[in-house]
């Protein structure tokens, strides 16, 4: 299930990076890609790094309050810091 999400999320992430898009959209996409990479086991180290980056940027964007809460719950379930 998670591995099927990786390619579309990777494309969306690259698009947001290239366009220097809305930082909130980039943070949200980064978090989703990180979660997919981690949960699939495909690249847990990169997934963890992307989740940490996403969390950092989500903290500074009020619009992402719900997404930040969801990301933190995801981390807690996996015992990640």
Residue pairs with C-beta under 8 A, 6 or more apart in sequence:
2 35
2 36
2 39
2 40
3 36
3 40
3 42
5 32
5 36
6 33
6 36
6 37
6 40
6 42
9 29
9 32
9 33
9 36
10 33
12 29
12 33
13 26
13 29
13 30
13 33
15 21
16 22
16 25
16 26
16 29
17 26
23 57
23 61
24 57
24 58
24 61
24 63
24 64
26 57
27 53
27 54
27 57
27 58
27 61
27 64
27 67
28 54
28 58
28 64
28 67
30 50
30 51
30 53
30 54
30 57
31 50
31 51
31 54
31 55
31 58
31 67
31 71
33 47
33 50
34 46
34 47
34 48
34 49
34 50
34 51
34 52
34 53
34 54
35 47
35 51
35 71
35 74
36 47
37 43
37 44
37 46
37 47
37 50
38 44
38 47
38 48
38 51
38 78
39 47
48 80
51 71
51 74
51 75
51 80
54 71
55 68
55 71
55 72
55 75
58 64
58 67
58 68
58 71
59 68
75 81
